[in-house]
Structures are given as C-alpha cells and as structure tokens.
Amino acid sequence: MPHRPKVWGSGLAKRRLSEEELQRIDATYVASLPVADKDELILMLVAELRDTRDRLGQNSRNSSRPPSSEPPWQGCAVEAGAAAGASESASEPVTDAAVPSAPASQRQARAEGAATGASRGQPGRRPGAAGAGRAVSLPVTGEVFHHPTHCERCGSALAASAAVAWTAMYVLDLDWQRTGAVGLAVTHVKHVYTDITCACGQHNRAQPGRCPAEPGWQVALSEWHLVGPLAVSFIVCLTQRLRCSRRLTQEFLRDWFGVSLSTSTINQCIHEAGRALAPVEDQLVAEVNQAALVHGDETSWKEWGVPLWLWVFCTSTVTLYLVGYRTKEIIANILGADFSGWLMSDGYQVYRDYVRRLRCWAHLLRKAKGLSESLDRAHAQPFGQAALSLLEELMQAVYTARAGPAQDLRGAYRERLEQFRALCECYRDCTHEKTRALAREFLNDWDAIWKVLEYPWLPLTNNEAEQALRHWVIARRISQGTRTEEGTRAFALLASVIETCRKRSLLPWPYIAEVLAQRRQGLPAPPLPGAASL
C-alpha cells in the first residue's frame, strides 16, 4: 500500500495537490482512505477541476488574454463578440524578441573563445585570395561636384575653375518628386570632391559632411555613404512599417529596383536613421509631459534573450515608445514629478504614484465576466455577476451623462458603490484565487476606477495605448525582437516618429529623409512639425 501523505486533514480542500500526490493516488490508495479523508479529497479534486475548467474557458472576452492567443479558426467569432476594448498586451507571455537568440551556453562559449583568442580563422581576406568589391553596374544618373569655398589658412575666396578632383563616391537614392512623373525612380549619383590650392600655398579639400561621435551609438552619421537619405527612409518603411526582415528587404530591392545591398548595409541604414532621430525624442517627451491626458501601457520585449518591456505613452498628438525594464523609473523619466495631467493605465502598481489617474474598465469587465462564467458558484459567480452588473450600469450612466447636462454620478451612485465596496471587503480574503485578486484590485484602485464618474468626459478604457502596441506586438512575433542595445534604441525611436507622424496626418518618410540629410552634415535635426493634411 502506498505511503499516505501526512498532509491530510483540516483545510485539505483549500490547497492544490502536488504532482507527487497526484501520481500516488490510484484505486488502491483511495480504497485505503477513511471516509472523512475521502470526502476531503473529493472536495479538493472538485475545486481543482473547477479552477482548471475556468482557466481552459478563458479567452480575450472574459480575461486579460490578448486576441492573438485565440486559435485562428476562432478569430472571427472572438472579434464579433468582443465586449469592450482591446486586450491587455502586458499580460501576453514573454516571447523572444530581429533574430532568434542563441542559447546562453553558446554565447558563453563564443565569449570565452573571443577572450582566449581561439577562433576558426582570422577575419578578413586570406592571403592570395581574389579580392571582391562592389561593382558599379547601375548607370550613373548625374554628377555633383563639391568645391571648397574659402581657404582654411587665409580665408580668401577660392575659384572653382582651379579645382582638381581628389576623391569621389557613388550614392544610391530614390526620387519621387520629379516633375510630371509618378512613382519612384532610382538615382545613382557620382559625388566628386575637389582640391583647390590657394595663392598662399594652402591645399583646401572639400570633405563629406560628418556628425560628431555621440554616446551610446557606434554607427556613423556621414554623407560618405552608399545609400542616400530617401532610400534609407524607404528601407525603414519596409522593415518597420511593413515588418519585412533584412533578407526580405534585400530581395525586394534587388527584384524591383535592381539594387543589390547586403543585409549588414540594410541593418546599418536602420541604425543610422535611429541615431539621426535621437534628438527628436526630447521634443516628444516634452510634449507628453505637458499633455492633459496620457495613455500608458507596456508589453514584453526581448533583446538577444534579455527580457525587457516595450512601453508606450500616447497623447492626442504624440505616440512615444521606450524599451527598458518594468520599473517605475521609466514612468518617472517621462512624466516626471510635475506631471499635472490625467494618466490612463491598467492595474499595474507602478502607476499608482500618480493621483490624477484613471483605470481601464475593459480589463475589469473581462475579469468580472470570467468570474461570472466560473464553475465556482460559492464565490466566483456571485462576485463576478455583482461586479459585471455594476460596471455595465455605470458605463451606461457615463455615456448618458456625456450626451446630456453635467451631473454628479459619484454622488448619485454613492450608496451602490458603498455596498459594492463592502462586498469587495468580504471577498478580499476569499479562497478562490481569481475572486480574491479582483476584489483586491478594486480596493487598491478604488478612487482611480470611479474617478470617471466625477469627470464623465474622460475615457473609460485604455484602448488607445493598447492599439498603439498591437502593430509592434505582431512585429515582435515575426522578427523575434531586437539583437543589440543600439538596435533596440533605433527601433523605439523610429516607431515613435512613424506613429507620431501618422497621428499628425504627416508622411513620416520625407521627414525621416530630411532629418537624416541634415544630421549627416553635422547639423541639428529639424523639429517634428505639427498636424497637417496628407
């Protein structure tokens, strides 16, 4: 006869069976139990079965699971019956973030090999091997001469007629503003830099523009680059907006434009565009800090196997993305201590430092609906039905108040709210886990949840922030995130500018090309303009 566990006794039905205990239970073991222990075992198994059925019955309509977790064949039904708002992206399982991460053992082996100098061969061309370089196969569409204008020694004006070419480069770019033409055209321009000798004997050479080194960036910003600004912006469009991989972008450029670029060059273009837009982030942060209403949310992200979080802060004119840890420092760096607007968020506790805060009702509605459909009739069902009924009634009252004269809904429903608060106090220590969690969530965020009753014109849900994350959540699933710290930074900056331009009815691609052209010359980045018509 199997050894009987010593944990049987009072309170058995309040805990979960361990895997070892489940393996021990068979017909012989059950037959050996006293009647009282059998009754407790039955209650425990029933409670665990109910909890399992509840978890199996969860979907995006009655829990915090995202719509993307639904099976493909159920997508249409879920979308048609969705009750309120988008899913809480932060509740998604953390997935790996543009290349799959190598196992830790492989990364450690590579690091040890690099430290000891062990490798399969030295990088670079082997002695005696045939060299390889980029063949200039495209026809040259134009030449641009760059002359020095003044002597570096005496400051005298220099005559272009005395110029002598000392170096040159080819730049591939796109042109979509040709007079009388439609669509894009590839340009292949030869840039010639000249040397002019002054009467004082000084040799003066024209140099490509270059941005000084900046902390946190290894990619260079210089006019000495094969890919022009608009072509870089087009690559950003393919990789960021259309979610193409580096290799698919390479295929598209080769098949449709006849332009052959390596994946490393494409990746360099993306990083360069991100670095060029870095100063624009300060403008976006300042606008978010001054906004009257900010929607905030976060979802999981990975950088070469390191678990991080993608944050978003949305206003009426700005969408700002950041990648970092899931800590309150992220919010403090963006909003600061002097933020005086409203902050709409989910129930994550780091948002509770802000008094003028709103809670998303969509999350609460889904959780209440899940409890109301639970198999636990003693606790989950009654509390879930009470919460769902109150939220739906108050939501309708808010919609009515928006359409009519101003009224104090908090005062009108004070008695109902006090009754529900007492109910939450009763269930805050409930044995049913989900019921206990929702009751405590209501109590912890009581003022934030019902603040909208005092200001009915404020939003009820955090859908704006969650919808702003949706595109990048899909991109994360396709690309597996980012690989380096610089790539992560470039991704967040490009996403912020693209989405902010869309929100302002601006085309982001000419603006990105303009910023890149200015920054390659070492000039300041032009500010992001206000709203305009496309």
Secondary structure as a PSIPRED ss2 file (coil, helix, strand):
# PSIPRED VFORMAT (PSIPRED V4.0)

   1 M C   1.000  0.000  0.000
   2 P C   1.000  0.000  0.000
   3 H C   1.000  0.000  0.000
   4 R C   1.000  0.000  0.000
   5 P C   1.000  0.000  0.000
   6 K C   1.000  0.000  0.000
   7 V C   1.000  0.000  0.000
   8 W C   1.000  0.000  0.000
   9 G C   1.000  0.000  0.000
  10 S C   1.000  0.000  0.000
  11 G C   1.000  0.000  0.000
  12 L H   0.000  1.000  0.000
  13 A H   0.000  1.000  0.000
  14 K H   0.000  1.000  0.000
  15 R C   1.000  0.000  0.000
  16 R C   1.000  0.000  0.000
  17 L C   1.000  0.000  0.000
  18 S C   1.000  0.000  0.000
  19 E H   0.000  1.000  0.000
  20 E H   0.000  1.000  0.000
  21 E H   0.000  1.000  0.000
  22 L H   0.000  1.000  0.000
  23 Q H   0.000  1.000  0.000
  24 R H   0.000  1.000  0.000
  25 I C   1.000  0.000  0.000
  26 D C   1.000  0.000  0.000
  27 A H   0.000  1.000  0.000
  28 T H   0.000  1.000  0.000
  29 Y H   0.000  1.000  0.000
  30 V H   0.000  1.000  0.000
  31 A H   0.000  1.000  0.000
  32 S H   0.000  1.000  0.000
  33 L C   1.000  0.000  0.000
  34 P C   1.000  0.000  0.000
  35 V H   0.000  1.000  0.000
  36 A H   0.000  1.000  0.000
  37 D H   0.000  1.000  0.000
  38 K H   0.000  1.000  0.000
  39 D H   0.000  1.000  0.000
  40 E H   0.000  1.000  0.000
  41 L H   0.000  1.000  0.000
  42 I H   0.000  1.000  0.000
  43 L H   0.000  1.000  0.000
  44 M H   0.000  1.000  0.000
  45 L H   0.000  1.000  0.000
  46 V H   0.000  1.000  0.000
  47 A H   0.000  1.000  0.000
  48 E H   0.000  1.000  0.000
  49 L H   0.000  1.000  0.000
  50 R H   0.000  1.000  0.000
  51 D H   0.000  1.000  0.000
  52 T H   0.000  1.000  0.000
  53 R H   0.000  1.000  0.000
  54 D H   0.000  1.000  0.000
  55 R H   0.000  1.000  0.000
  56 L H   0.000  1.000  0.000
  57 G C   1.000  0.000  0.000
  58 Q C   1.000  0.000  0.000
  59 N C   1.000  0.000  0.000
  60 S C   1.000  0.000  0.000
  61 R C   1.000  0.000  0.000
  62 N C   1.000  0.000  0.000
  63 S C   1.000  0.000  0.000
  64 S C   1.000  0.000  0.000
  65 R C   1.000  0.000  0.000
  66 P C   1.000  0.000  0.000
  67 P H   0.000  1.000  0.000
  68 S H   0.000  1.000  0.000
  69 S H   0.000  1.000  0.000
  70 E C   1.000  0.000  0.000
  71 P C   1.000  0.000  0.000
  72 P H   0.000  1.000  0.000
  73 W H   0.000  1.000  0.000
  74 Q H   0.000  1.000  0.000
  75 G H   0.000  1.000  0.000
  76 C H   0.000  1.000  0.000
  77 A H   0.000  1.000  0.000
  78 V H   0.000  1.000  0.000
  79 E H   0.000  1.000  0.000
  80 A H   0.000  1.000  0.000
  81 G H   0.000  1.000  0.000
  82 A C   1.000  0.000  0.000
  83 A C   1.000  0.000  0.000
  84 A C   1.000  0.000  0.000
  85 G C   1.000  0.000  0.000
  86 A C   1.000  0.000  0.000
  87 S C   1.000  0.000  0.000
  88 E C   1.000  0.000  0.000
  89 S H   0.000  1.000  0.000
  90 A H   0.000  1.000  0.000
  91 S H   0.000  1.000  0.000
  92 E C   1.000  0.000  0.000
  93 P C   1.000  0.000  0.000
  94 V C   1.000  0.000  0.000
  95 T C   1.000  0.000  0.000
  96 D C   1.000  0.000  0.000
  97 A C   1.000  0.000  0.000
  98 A C   1.000  0.000  0.000
  99 V C   1.000  0.000  0.000
 100 P C   1.000  0.000  0.000
 101 S C   1.000  0.000  0.000
 102 A C   1.000  0.000  0.000
 103 P C   1.000  0.000  0.000
 104 A H   0.000  1.000  0.000
 105 S H   0.000  1.000  0.000
 106 Q H   0.000  1.000  0.000
 107 R H   0.000  1.000  0.000
 108 Q H   0.000  1.000  0.000
 109 A H   0.000  1.000  0.000
 110 R H   0.000  1.000  0.000
 111 A H   0.000  1.000  0.000
 112 E H   0.000  1.000  0.000
 113 G H   0.000  1.000  0.000
 114 A H   0.000  1.000  0.000
 115 A H   0.000  1.000  0.000
 116 T H   0.000  1.000  0.000
 117 G C   1.000  0.000  0.000
 118 A C   1.000  0.000  0.000
 119 S C   1.000  0.000  0.000
 120 R C   1.000  0.000  0.000
 121 G C   1.000  0.000  0.000
 122 Q C   1.000  0.000  0.000
 123 P C   1.000  0.000  0.000
 124 G C   1.000  0.000  0.000
 125 R C   1.000  0.000  0.000
 126 R C   1.000  0.000  0.000
 127 P C   1.000  0.000  0.000
 128 G C   1.000  0.000  0.000
 129 A C   1.000  0.000  0.000
 130 A C   1.000  0.000  0.000
 131 G C   1.000  0.000  0.000
 132 A C   1.000  0.000  0.000
 133 G C   1.000  0.000  0.000
 134 R C   1.000  0.000  0.000
 135 A C   1.000  0.000  0.000
 136 V C   1.000  0.000  0.000
 137 S C   1.000  0.000  0.000
 138 L C   1.000  0.000  0.000
 139 P C   1.000  0.000  0.000
 140 V C   1.000  0.000  0.000
 141 T C   1.000  0.000  0.000
 142 G E   0.000  0.000  1.000
 143 E E   0.000  0.000  1.000
 144 V E   0.000  0.000  1.000
 145 F E   0.000  0.000  1.000
 146 H E   0.000  0.000  1.000
 147 H C   1.000  0.000  0.000
 148 P C   1.000  0.000  0.000
 149 T C   1.000  0.000  0.000
 150 H E   0.000  0.000  1.000
 151 C C   1.000  0.000  0.000
 152 E C   1.000  0.000  0.000
 153 R C   1.000  0.000  0.000
 154 C C   1.000  0.000  0.000
 155 G C   1.000  0.000  0.000
 156 S C   1.000  0.000  0.000
 157 A E   0.000  0.000  1.000
 158 L C   1.000  0.000  0.000
 159 A C   1.000  0.000  0.000
 160 A H   0.000  1.000  0.000
 161 S H   0.000  1.000  0.000
 162 A H   0.000  1.000  0.000
 163 A C   1.000  0.000  0.000
 164 V E   0.000  0.000  1.000
 165 A E   0.000  0.000  1.000
 166 W E   0.000  0.000  1.000
 167 T E   0.000  0.000  1.000
 168 A E   0.000  0.000  1.000
 169 M E   0.000  0.000  1.000
 170 Y E   0.000  0.000  1.000
 171 V E   0.000  0.000  1.000
 172 L E   0.000  0.000  1.000
 173 D E   0.000  0.000  1.000
 174 L E   0.000  0.000  1.000
 175 D E   0.000  0.000  1.000
 176 W C   1.000  0.000  0.000
 177 Q C   1.000  0.000  0.000
 178 R C   1.000  0.000  0.000
 179 T C   1.000  0.000  0.000
 180 G C   1.000  0.000  0.000
 181 A C   1.000  0.000  0.000
 182 V C   1.000  0.000  0.000
 183 G C   1.000  0.000  0.000
 184 L C   1.000  0.000  0.000
 185 A E   0.000  0.000  1.000
 186 V E   0.000  0.000  1.000
 187 T E   0.000  0.000  1.000
 188 H E   0.000  0.000  1.000
 189 V E   0.000  0.000  1.000
 190 K E   0.000  0.000  1.000
 191 H E   0.000  0.000  1.000
 192 V E   0.000  0.000  1.000
 193 Y E   0.000  0.000  1.000
 194 T E   0.000  0.000  1.000
 195 D E   0.000  0.000  1.000
 196 I E   0.000  0.000  1.000
 197 T E   0.000  0.000  1.000
 198 C C   1.000  0.000  0.000
 199 A C   1.000  0.000  0.000
 200 C C   1.000  0.000  0.000
 201 G C   1.000  0.000  0.000
 202 Q C   1.000  0.000  0.000
 203 H E   0.000  0.000  1.000
 204 N E   0.000  0.000  1.000
 205 R E   0.000  0.000  1.000
 206 A C   1.000  0.000  0.000
 207 Q C   1.000  0.000  0.000
 208 P C   1.000  0.000  0.000
 209 G C   1.000  0.000  0.000
 210 R E   0.000  0.000  1.000
 211 C C   1.000  0.000  0.000
 212 P C   1.000  0.000  0.000
 213 A C   1.000  0.000  0.000
 214 E C   1.000  0.000  0.000
 215 P C   1.000  0.000  0.000
 216 G C   1.000  0.000  0.000
 217 W C   1.000  0.000  0.000
 218 Q C   1.000  0.000  0.000
 219 V C   1.000  0.000  0.000
 220 A C   1.000  0.000  0.000
 221 L C   1.000  0.000  0.000
 222 S E   0.000  0.000  1.000
 223 E C   1.000  0.000  0.000
 224 W C   1.000  0.000  0.000
 225 H C   1.000  0.000  0.000
 226 L C   1.000  0.000  0.000
 227 V E   0.000  0.000  1.000
 228 G C   1.000  0.000  0.000
 229 P H   0.000  1.000  0.000
 230 L H   0.000  1.000  0.000
 231 A H   0.000  1.000  0.000
 232 V H   0.000  1.000  0.000
 233 S H   0.000  1.000  0.000
 234 F H   0.000  1.000  0.000
 235 I H   0.000  1.000  0.000
 236 V H   0.000  1.000  0.000
 237 C H   0.000  1.000  0.000
 238 L H   0.000  1.000  0.000
 239 T H   0.000  1.000  0.000
 240 Q H   0.000  1.000  0.000
 241 R H   0.000  1.000  0.000
 242 L C   1.000  0.000  0.000
 243 R C   1.000  0.000  0.000
 244 C C   1.000  0.000  0.000
 245 S C   1.000  0.000  0.000
 246 R H   0.000  1.000  0.000
 247 R H   0.000  1.000  0.000
 248 L H   0.000  1.000  0.000
 249 T H   0.000  1.000  0.000
 250 Q H   0.000  1.000  0.000
 251 E H   0.000  1.000  0.000
 252 F H   0.000  1.000  0.000
 253 L H   0.000  1.000  0.000
 254 R H   0.000  1.000  0.000
 255 D H   0.000  1.000  0.000
 256 W H   0.000  1.000  0.000
 257 F H   0.000  1.000  0.000
 258 G C   1.000  0.000  0.000
 259 V C   1.000  0.000  0.000
 260 S C   1.000  0.000  0.000
 261 L C   1.000  0.000  0.000
 262 S C   1.000  0.000  0.000
 263 T H   0.000  1.000  0.000
 264 S H   0.000  1.000  0.000
 265 T H   0.000  1.000  0.000
 266 I H   0.000  1.000  0.000
 267 N H   0.000  1.000  0.000
 268 Q H   0.000  1.000  0.000
 269 C H   0.000  1.000  0.000
 270 I H   0.000  1.000  0.000
 271 H H   0.000  1.000  0.000
 272 E H   0.000  1.000  0.000
 273 A H   0.000  1.000  0.000
 274 G H   0.000  1.000  0.000
 275 R H   0.000  1.000  0.000
 276 A H   0.000  1.000  0.000
 277 L C   1.000  0.000  0.000
 278 A C   1.000  0.000  0.000
 279 P C   1.000  0.000  0.000
 280 V H   0.000  1.000  0.000
 281 E H   0.000  1.000  0.000
 282 D H   0.000  1.000  0.000
 283 Q H   0.000  1.000  0.000
 284 L H   0.000  1.000  0.000
 285 V H   0.000  1.000  0.000
 286 A H   0.000  1.000  0.000
 287 E H   0.000  1.000  0.000
 288 V H   0.000  1.000  0.000
 289 N H   0.000  1.000  0.000
 290 Q C   1.000  0.000  0.000
 291 A C   1.000  0.000  0.000
 292 A C   1.000  0.000  0.000
 293 L E   0.000  0.000  1.000
 294 V E   0.000  0.000  1.000
 295 H E   0.000  0.000  1.000
 296 G E   0.000  0.000  1.000
 297 D E   0.000  0.000  1.000
 298 E E   0.000  0.000  1.000
 299 T E   0.000  0.000  1.000
 300 S E   0.000  0.000  1.000
 301 W E   0.000  0.000  1.000
 302 K E   0.000  0.000  1.000
 303 E E   0.000  0.000  1.000
 304 W C   1.000  0.000  0.000
 305 G C   1.000  0.000  0.000
 306 V E   0.000  0.000  1.000
 307 P E   0.000  0.000  1.000
 308 L E   0.000  0.000  1.000
 309 W E   0.000  0.000  1.000
 310 L E   0.000  0.000  1.000
 311 W E   0.000  0.000  1.000
 312 V E   0.000  0.000  1.000
 313 F E   0.000  0.000  1.000
 314 C E   0.000  0.000  1.000
 315 T C   1.000  0.000  0.000
 316 S C   1.000  0.000  0.000
 317 T C   1.000  0.000  0.000
 318 V C   1.000  0.000  0.000
 319 T E   0.000  0.000  1.000
 320 L E   0.000  0.000  1.000
 321 Y E   0.000  0.000  1.000
 322 L E   0.000  0.000  1.000
 323 V E   0.000  0.000  1.000
 324 G E   0.000  0.000  1.000
 325 Y C   1.000  0.000  0.000
 326 R C   1.000  0.000  0.000
 327 T C   1.000  0.000  0.000
 328 K H   0.000  1.000  0.000
 329 E H   0.000  1.000  0.000
 330 I H   0.000  1.000  0.000
 331 I H   0.000  1.000  0.000
 332 A H   0.000  1.000  0.000
 333 N H   0.000  1.000  0.000
 334 I H   0.000  1.000  0.000
 335 L H   0.000  1.000  0.000
 336 G C   1.000  0.000  0.000
 337 A C   1.000  0.000  0.000
 338 D C   1.000  0.000  0.000
 339 F C   1.000  0.000  0.000
 340 S C   1.000  0.000  0.000
 341 G C   1.000  0.000  0.000
 342 W E   0.000  0.000  1.000
 343 L E   0.000  0.000  1.000
 344 M E   0.000  0.000  1.000
 345 S E   0.000  0.000  1.000
 346 D C   1.000  0.000  0.000
 347 G C   1.000  0.000  0.000
 348 Y C   1.000  0.000  0.000
 349 Q H   0.000  1.000  0.000
 350 V H   0.000  1.000  0.000
 351 Y H   0.000  1.000  0.000
 352 R H   0.000  1.000  0.000
 353 D H   0.000  1.000  0.000
 354 Y C   1.000  0.000  0.000
 355 V C   1.000  0.000  0.000
 356 R C   1.000  0.000  0.000
 357 R E   0.000  0.000  1.000
 358 L E   0.000  0.000  1.000
 359 R E   0.000  0.000  1.000
 360 C C   1.000  0.000  0.000
 361 W H   0.000  1.000  0.000
 362 A H   0.000  1.000  0.000
 363 H H   0.000  1.000  0.000
 364 L H   0.000  1.000  0.000
 365 L H   0.000  1.000  0.000
 366 R H   0.000  1.000  0.000
 367 K H   0.000  1.000  0.000
 368 A H   0.000  1.000  0.000
 369 K H   0.000  1.000  0.000
 370 G H   0.000  1.000  0.000
 371 L H   0.000  1.000  0.000
 372 S H   0.000  1.000  0.000
 373 E C   1.000  0.000  0.000
 374 S C   1.000  0.000  0.000
 375 L C   1.000  0.000  0.000
 376 D C   1.000  0.000  0.000
 377 R C   1.000  0.000  0.000
 378 A C   1.000  0.000  0.000
 379 H C   1.000  0.000  0.000
 380 A H   0.000  1.000  0.000
 381 Q H   0.000  1.000  0.000
 382 P H   0.000  1.000  0.000
 383 F H   0.000  1.000  0.000
 384 G H   0.000  1.000  0.000
 385 Q H   0.000  1.000  0.000
 386 A H   0.000  1.000  0.000
 387 A H   0.000  1.000  0.000
 388 L H   0.000  1.000  0.000
 389 S H   0.000  1.000  0.000
 390 L H   0.000  1.000  0.000
 391 L H   0.000  1.000  0.000
 392 E H   0.000  1.000  0.000
 393 E H   0.000  1.000  0.000
 394 L H   0.000  1.000  0.000
 395 M H   0.000  1.000  0.000
 396 Q H   0.000  1.000  0.000
 397 A H   0.000  1.000  0.000
 398 V H   0.000  1.000  0.000
 399 Y H   0.000  1.000  0.000
 400 T H   0.000  1.000  0.000
 401 A H   0.000  1.000  0.000
 402 R H   0.000  1.000  0.000
 403 A H   0.000  1.000  0.000
 404 G C   1.000  0.000  0.000
 405 P C   1.000  0.000  0.000
 406 A C   1.000  0.000  0.000
 407 Q C   1.000  0.000  0.000
 408 D C   1.000  0.000  0.000
 409 L H   0.000  1.000  0.000
 410 R H   0.000  1.000  0.000
 411 G H   0.000  1.000  0.000
 412 A H   0.000  1.000  0.000
 413 Y C   1.000  0.000  0.000
 414 R H   0.000  1.000  0.000
 415 E H   0.000  1.000  0.000
 416 R H   0.000  1.000  0.000
 417 L H   0.000  1.000  0.000
 418 E H   0.000  1.000  0.000
 419 Q H   0.000  1.000  0.000
 420 F H   0.000  1.000  0.000
 421 R H   0.000  1.000  0.000
 422 A H   0.000  1.000  0.000
 423 L H   0.000  1.000  0.000
 424 C H   0.000  1.000  0.000
 425 E H   0.000  1.000  0.000
 426 C H   0.000  1.000  0.000
 427 Y H   0.000  1.000  0.000
 428 R C   1.000  0.000  0.000
 429 D C   1.000  0.000  0.000
 430 C C   1.000  0.000  0.000
 431 T C   1.000  0.000  0.000
 432 H C   1.000  0.000  0.000
 433 E H   0.000  1.000  0.000
 434 K H   0.000  1.000  0.000
 435 T H   0.000  1.000  0.000
 436 R H   0.000  1.000  0.000
 437 A H   0.000  1.000  0.000
 438 L H   0.000  1.000  0.000
 439 A H   0.000  1.000  0.000
 440 R H   0.000  1.000  0.000
 441 E H   0.000  1.000  0.000
 442 F H   0.000  1.000  0.000
 443 L H   0.000  1.000  0.000
 444 N H   0.000  1.000  0.000
 445 D C   1.000  0.000  0.000
 446 W H   0.000  1.000  0.000
 447 D H   0.000  1.000  0.000
 448 A H   0.000  1.000  0.000
 449 I H   0.000  1.000  0.000
 450 W H   0.000  1.000  0.000
 451 K H   0.000  1.000  0.000
 452 V H   0.000  1.000  0.000
 453 L H   0.000  1.000  0.000
 454 E C   1.000  0.000  0.000
 455 Y C   1.000  0.000  0.000
 456 P C   1.000  0.000  0.000
 457 W C   1.000  0.000  0.000
 458 L C   1.000  0.000  0.000
 459 P C   1.000  0.000  0.000
 460 L C   1.000  0.000  0.000
 461 T C   1.000  0.000  0.000
 462 N C   1.000  0.000  0.000
 463 N H   0.000  1.000  0.000
 464 E H   0.000  1.000  0.000
 465 A H   0.000  1.000  0.000
 466 E H   0.000  1.000  0.000
 467 Q H   0.000  1.000  0.000
 468 A H   0.000  1.000  0.000
 469 L H   0.000  1.000  0.000
 470 R H   0.000  1.000  0.000
 471 H H   0.000  1.000  0.000
 472 W H   0.000  1.000  0.000
 473 V H   0.000  1.000  0.000
 474 I H   0.000  1.000  0.000
 475 A H   0.000  1.000  0.000
 476 R H   0.000  1.000  0.000
 477 R H   0.000  1.000  0.000
 478 I H   0.000  1.000  0.000
 479 S H   0.000  1.000  0.000
 480 Q C   1.000  0.000  0.000
 481 G C   1.000  0.000  0.000
 482 T E   0.000  0.000  1.000
 483 R C   1.000  0.000  0.000
 484 T C   1.000  0.000  0.000
 485 E H   0.000  1.000  0.000
 486 E H   0.000  1.000  0.000
 487 G H   0.000  1.000  0.000
 488 T H   0.000  1.000  0.000
 489 R H   0.000  1.000  0.000
 490 A H   0.000  1.000  0.000
 491 F H   0.000  1.000  0.000
 492 A H   0.000  1.000  0.000
 493 L H   0.000  1.000  0.000
 494 L H   0.000  1.000  0.000
 495 A H   0.000  1.000  0.000
 496 S H   0.000  1.000  0.000
 497 V H   0.000  1.000  0.000
 498 I H   0.000  1.000  0.000
 499 E H   0.000  1.000  0.000
 500 T H   0.000  1.000  0.000
 501 C H   0.000  1.000  0.000
 502 R H   0.000  1.000  0.000
 503 K H   0.000  1.000  0.000
 504 R C   1.000  0.000  0.000
 505 S C   1.000  0.000  0.000
 506 L C   1.000  0.000  0.000
 507 L C   1.000  0.000  0.000
 508 P H   0.000  1.000  0.000
 509 W H   0.000  1.000  0.000
 510 P H   0.000  1.000  0.000
 511 Y H   0.000  1.000  0.000
 512 I H   0.000  1.000  0.000
 513 A H   0.000  1.000  0.000
 514 E H   0.000  1.000  0.000
 515 V H   0.000  1.000  0.000
 516 L H   0.000  1.000  0.000
 517 A H   0.000  1.000  0.000
 518 Q H   0.000  1.000  0.000
 519 R H   0.000  1.000  0.000
 520 R H   0.000  1.000  0.000
 521 Q C   1.000  0.000  0.000
 522 G C   1.000  0.000  0.000
 523 L C   1.000  0.000  0.000
 524 P C   1.000  0.000  0.000
 525 A C   1.000  0.000  0.000
 526 P C   1.000  0.000  0.000
 527 P C   1.000  0.000  0.000
 528 L C   1.000  0.000  0.000
 529 P C   1.000  0.000  0.000
 530 G C   1.000  0.000  0.000
 531 A C   1.000  0.000  0.000
 532 A C   1.000  0.000  0.000
 533 S C   1.000  0.000  0.000
 534 L C   1.000  0.000  0.000
